[in-house]
Each structure stands twice: as C-alpha cells, then as structure tokens.
Amino acid sequence: MNVNSNQIDAIVREVLASMGGAKTGGCSSCSGSCGAAPSIPATAKVAMLVGEKNIQVKEFPMPPVGDDDILVQVEGCGVCGTDVHEWKMDPFGIIPVTLGHEGTGTIVAMGKNVKSDTAGKPIKVGDKIVTSVMSCGECGICRMHPAQTNLCDGQGVFGLIQDSEEHHLSGWFSTHLLIKGEKNPTYFVVNDLDLKERMLLELAAVCVHALERGKATGLLNFGSTVVLQGCGPVGLMMLSVLTVAGINNVIAIDGTQQRLDMAKKLGANMTINFSEVKDLETRVKMVKESSLTGLGADFIYQCTGAPRAAADAYEYIRRGGGFCEMGFFVNNGSYEVNPHFAMCQKEINMVGSWDYSAEDYPTTIAFLKQARKLGVPIKDLVTHSYPLDKLNEAMETNVAQKGIKICYVAE
C-alpha cells in the first residue's frame, strides 16, 4: 500500500491523540506561518552531544504526549556559554545530552490536563512558548525560601538533562521538544514576541534578575554611574536592561572593538578598550573623569568569566559603591584581592546574581516589549544562525568570538 506524507501525519496525530488524550493541530502545507500549528511528523531529530566537541544529529520516533505534557515544534534556540562549556569538556558529566535551553517554538500537541501556562494565561495548540527553570520543591531552599527558587539545589532546565530512553526530546537543539509534566516544568505563552526576541528571552531573564539584585543595594537610580565590565552576550544584554531601566551613564569595558561598538548602540555613554588602554590606573582615571561625581563608579556589573578582570573591577568603584558579580556561571578559577583595600575600606555593597526564577519571566517579557518600544536594538545581538546539522560549527564560532549571539534556527 502506498502511503503519502500527509497520510502519515494524519495517522501519527491519531495515535498521539489516543495515547493520553492529547490535543493536536496541524497544517501539512506550511510550518506554522498560516497561523495553524505545524503538522506532527513520525520522527524527531536532535543534535546530541555524544562526546566532547562532538554533536551528532540523531533521529527518534515521535514520543506519545501524556496528559500533562506539551509537544513543541522548535523554531530556534540561542547558544549559551553554558552550552559551549558543556560541549568543550562536559563539566556537568551529562553526556549524552541534547543541549539548548534558550529555545522557543510552536505547540503542536498537548495533554488534556494542560489548561494554562505558569503565569495563568490560557494555553492552546498553535501558541508560541518558552520554557523556564524547574525547581525540585523538596530541598531546603525550595521549602524555606520559596521566593528564591533560582537557588534550588536540584534545579533543572530543558537542555541540561541527560539523554534517556524515556526522554530523548529534552533539549531545544532539536526539531521537537517534549515538555514532560512530571518534571515540574515552567513555561510561558509569548505570542506577542517575534523569534529573535523569544530566543533572547532566557538571556534577558538572567539580566533582569541581576538588575533586581543590584537595585536591592539602593545604589541604582537615574543619577548612577555604572561600569559594565565584559561585553559578551551577557554584558550587552545587561547593558540593554540598564538602558531600558533608565540608567543614563554606563561605561562599558571590553577588549573587542566590535562589541564596544555594539555597546554604544545599546546605550553606553563611554567605552574603554582594554586592549588599547592596557594600564589599569589609566582606565580607573578615565572612569572617574566620566563619572557624574568624579569619584568613580557608583556600581559595577562584572560580566566576564575572567578572574583577572574580576580582580580589576574593585578599582573602578567609589567608596560606598556597589558590585554585582554575574560572570562566573561555571568555575573558571579564583583571583586574589586585598579585602582591606578592595572591600572594607571602601565599604562596598556586594551581591552575587545566580540564574533566574520563573517569577522573573513576566518582568522579562515586559522588558523586551519596552525595549522594542524605546527602539533599543537588542535583536542586533543575534549575529549568526545555524541549522541543526551545523551546531559544532556554531560552537566553534562562539569560542572564536566571531560574533555576539549565536543561534540555532530551524529550517
């Protein structure tokens, strides 16, 4: 019997619907541009990290959608520094794994128990969706400090879940993602954001959370001078958040002119290229001369993962100023400072910023809309995109710092 692709799609949808009562939708003639959810193929592909610096495309049968599950056709996903670290040396010990946690796509099927997203908004097949973190609900932080689930000892995220026979579609570097309800997932409907905005949302959530950490010191206001050290994707997004928040005097420091040029576009008043101004004392003098008080920075966001740069950061801060460390999401080593001069004598207000909570997502969505309204060109951060079978190349581009934000975009 000859069976065409449209008939196969219809059969698969019927099978999925019978296994868990999943609601499905489909249009076999397009990938969702008509407004309907894309059709569901019989198989899904994932770009799986099978060894250090070795991503291979694997194909698996499309899994059943349970009563509490959501099946998403992936549209795109940002490449995070965490993905690159895992690709290079497997520091988390989770190989084999399908990476990608900055992803987004269209819901193509969902279980009968799924009625709303984490914010309480109605959810349906055809909606655009992003995922956030999963907290365990059982550790001491989750039980005693439920407002700080970003510090959950058992925190999980799609894209950092080791592959298993039960769950192959666990990361956004794939054609489809299965959001399994049993994993306590958080997810948000984002129909009013375009693809680039959605791929940047997770990165923006990191920075929105860091803004709140900085604001807790009482040192951030319209008159603050803020130094932003490190103009990679995190630093440039942090700069965008500061700009939208009304921080008018930001001094950006980096060693790559392309990134400093982008910092100017995103709102930096002044940039310092440390590859040209090599002397720390000279750089400190430049910061003081550019500060609104002449005393130095009121606050610094340290966004690099370089220990030597982090040690320099204390020198830019005025006495009584503030410091937010948000650059070391992996262990890149330690640095040495004299706590008498760097901290006590200056009475520095220091905070760390780790990740984000699902509670940060609605604020982040509002930030992205406000950035669009104000004309802050954050979408210009996306400089390179790669298909599923070129993700090793995407990682190499990221390591070489040839662009700013590298993304996987589905074909």
N, C-alpha and C positions, 0 to 999 in steps of 0.2 A: 504494500500500500504506500503510495506517495503522500507525504505529509509536508506541507509548506511551513515556513517560519511563523506565519500568522496563526496557523492551526496549533503549532507547538506552544506558542504564547498563551493561547486560549486554554489549552489543556493544563499548562502549568498553573494558570490562575485558578482554575477549578480545583486542582489538587491542593494548592495553598489555602484556598477558602475552606476546603473540607478538613484541613488539619489545623484545628484551633479556631475556626470561625473567623479567619482573617478577612478584613475588608480590603478589597483591591480595586485598582483602577488602571486603565491602560489605554494608550493610543499607540498603535503599532506603526504609524506613519511618521512619527517625529519623536524627539527626545524630551518633549515637555513644553516646547515653545508655543503650542496651541493652547496651553492652559490646563490640559489634562495631564494626569500622571503618566510617565512613560510606561510602556508595557514591561512585563517581567520575563526575562529570558530563562532558559532551563538551567544555565550555569552562571557563575560569577567568577571574576578574575581578581586576584590580589597580587600586589607587589610585595612579596615576602622576603624579609631579611633572613637568609639561611646560614650566613656566616659573616664574619667581619668584612665590610666593604663588598658584600655580595647579595644584592637584591635580585630575586628571580620572580618572574610572573608565573603564578600557579592558577589552575582553574579547578573549581569545585562545583558540585551540584548545588543548586539554589536550596537553601535550607527551609524547613517549614517555619511559618510565623506563628508563634504561640499567642495565647490570649492576651498577654501583657507586653508583647513585642512590637517593634516597628521595623519595617524593612525600608531602607533608603537607597535610592539610586544616587550615587555620588556625582557631584558636579565639579568639585575641586577641593584642594586642601593645601594650606601653607606648609612649607618645610621649616620646622623649628630647629633651633640649635640643639635641643634635646634629641631630636631625630638624628641629627648629624653625629652627636656623641655616641649614641647607641649604634649607629652604622659603622663608626670607626673602630670601636673597641668593646662593645657590649658591656658597659659598666653596670647595667641593671641585671645582667645574667638571664635575659628573657628570650634569647634566640632559640627557636624560630619565632618570629613575630612579624605581623603586618603593622608597620608604623603609621603615623599620621593622626594627629589629634586636633588639628586646626581646620577641620573639614566641614562641609555643608553639602546638602543635596535635597532631593525631592522625595517625599514619602510616596512609596508605591504600594505598600500594603501595611496593615496594622491589625493587631488583635482586638477582639470585641470589648476588652476591658479598658482600652486606651480612649479616654474622653477629652483630656486637656493636657497642655504642656505644664512644665514645672511652675510657671507663673500663673497658671489657672486659665490661660486662654484656650478656647476650643481648638481642637486639632483634627485634621482630616487628611485623607489621601489627596495628594496634589500640593500640600503645603511645603514650603521651604523650611528647613530645620537645621539647627546646630546643636551639638552636644556640649555639656559641661562636665564637671568632675563628679565622681561617685564616692561618697563617704561611707564608711563601714557601719556607722551608727552604734558601734559597740565599744570602741576604745575609750580611754579616759577623757580625751578631748571632746569627742562626739557626745559623751554623756554629761560632762561637767561644763563644757564650753561650746554649746551647740551653735553659737554665732561665729565660731572660728573653725568651721569645717575644712578650711584650706589647710589646717594643721593636723588633720586626721591621720593617725598612724597607719591606717590601712587604705589611704586614699587611692583611687584608681581613675583611669581615664582611658577611653577608647583610643587605641593606637599604642598603648604600652601594656597590652595584655598578651601573654604568651599564647601562641597558637595551640589549639587542641582540636581533636576530632569533633568535639561538641560545638566548637565556635571558631570557624575559620574566618568569618567576616567580622573581625573585631577591631579593625583599624581603617582609617579613611583613605589610605593608599590602596584603593580598590575600586571596582566598578559598583559594588553594593556594600552597605554596612547593615548588620543586623543588631539593633538595639534591644538587648535582652532585658526584659523587665525584672528578672530575678537578681540582676546586678545592682539594683537601686540606682538606675540612671537618672540624670537630669538633662532636660532638653527644652529648647525654646523655638517657637514658630517665629520666623523672621521674613515674612513675605514682602515686607517693605524695604528690604535691603538688597542691593544688587550683589552679584557673585563676588567681586573683589572685596566689597565691604564685609560680606559674610566670611570670606577666607581670612580677613584681618581681625575678626571679632575676638577670637581667643587671645591673640597677642594684645589687643586693646584692653581686654579684661585684666591681664597682668598689670598693665599700666594704670588703669582706673583704680585697681586695688592699691597700688603703690601711691597714687595721689592721696587716697584716704589715709594711708599710713603717715604721709608727710603732713597732711592737714592736722593730724592729731597732735602735732608738736606746737601748733598755733603760730608757725613761722611763715606760712604761705598766704600771701594776700596780693592785692594789685600792686603794692609797692615793693614786693620782694625781688631781690636779685638772686637768680637761681643758676647755678652751674650744672650743666648736664655733661657728664663725662662718659664718652663712648657713644658713637653714632651708628651702631648697627641697627638691626630691626627693632630691638627693644628700646634702645635710646631714642631713635627717631619717632617711634610711636609715643614714647613718654613725652617727648617734646611736643607732639601734636596734642596730647591730653593737657599739658600745661598751657598751651596756646588757647585752646578752647575754654579752659578754666579761667582765663583772664590774667595769667602771669605774663607780664609785659616785658620783662628784662631777663632773657635767658641767654646765657653764654655757653655755646657748645664747643666741646673739646674732642678732637679725634685726630688720627694720623693720615686719613684718606680724604683727599680734596673732594672727590665725588660725593662722599657722604656729608661733608661740611656744606657743600653747595645745596644738597637736599635739605639740610638743617635750616639754611636761610629761607628756603621756600616754605618751610613749615612753621616759621615764626621766630627763629633765633635772631636776637639783636646783633650778636657778635659771634664770630667763630675763631678758634685758635687751632692751628695745625701743629701738633707737637713734633711732627717730622721736620718742620721748618724752624719752629721755636723750641729748640731742644733743651734749653736751660729752664729748670723748674722755677727758679727765682724770678726769671723774666716773665714766665707765664702767670705767676702769682701777682706780680706787679700789674700786668695787663688786666687781670680780673678785678683788682682793687680799683684801678683807674676807671673801669667800666661799670663798677657797682654804683648804685644810686647814692650811697653814703660815703663811698671812698674807703670803707672798712674791709671790703671783701664780700664773699657770697653770704647771703642770709641762709642759704640752703643749697645742698648738693644732692643730685641723684647720681649715684655711682652705678653705671650700667655696663661696665666692661666685666669680663671674666678674667682679667689680667691682674694678678696680685701686686705687681709693681705699680700699676696705675692706681689701684685702690689705696696703696700707701701714700701716694702723692695727694690724694683727694683731700685729706685733712688740712693741707696747707692753704687751700683756697677759701676755707670757711672762716668767717669772722668769729670773734669771741661771742659766745651765746648763740651761735648759729646751729643749723641742723644738718643731719646727714642721713640719707636713706640708702642702704645697701640693697641693690636688687640685681646684681650682675652675676652672682655665683649660684646658679641653679644646679650646677654639678661641682664636684670637688676639683678645683684647679690649683690647689696648693694654698699655702699660707704666706703672710707677709709680716714684716716687723715694723712697729711704730713705738715711739716712746709715749706711753699713756699720760705721763705728766704734761708734756707739751701738746700732744695731739688731742687729748680729751679733757683731763681735769682742769688744767689752767685755762682752757677755752670754754669750759662748761658746755660742751657740745651735747645737743639733744639728738641721740642716735636711735634710729629704728631700722629694723630689717623688714623686708617685704617678701613674702613667700607665696607664689602662685596666686590663686584667687578662689573664691567660693561661688557656688551657683547664684548666691544672692547678689553678686557683682554684675551678673549678666544684664538684668534690666537697665541698670545705670549705664553699662557699656553700650547697649543698643541706643540709648538716648544720646550718648556721646557721639556715636557715629552719625546720627541724624543731625546733631548740632554742628558737627564738623562740616558736613555737606552744606548745611545752611549758611555757614560762615565762609565757605569757599576754601577751607584748609585742605590742600590736595593730598590727603593721606593715601588715596588709591595709586598715586605715583610711586609709592613704596614698592609696589609689585613690578619688578623689572624683568623677570624671567618666568616662563611657564614650560612645563614638560609633560609629555604623555606618560601613561603608566609604565611602558617598557623602557623609559629613559630615566628612571629615578636614580640609578647610580650616577649618571651624568649630572643630575640635579644636585646631588650631594657634593660632587666634585666642584661644581660651580659655587656652591655655598662655602666650601672650605677655602677656595681660592679668593673669596670675597670679590668676585667679579660683578656682582650685582648687589641688591639690597634685600628684597624679599623674594625668595624663590618659591614657586608654587607648582603643584601638580594640578593640571586641568584636564578633565575627562574629554576624550574625543567624541 
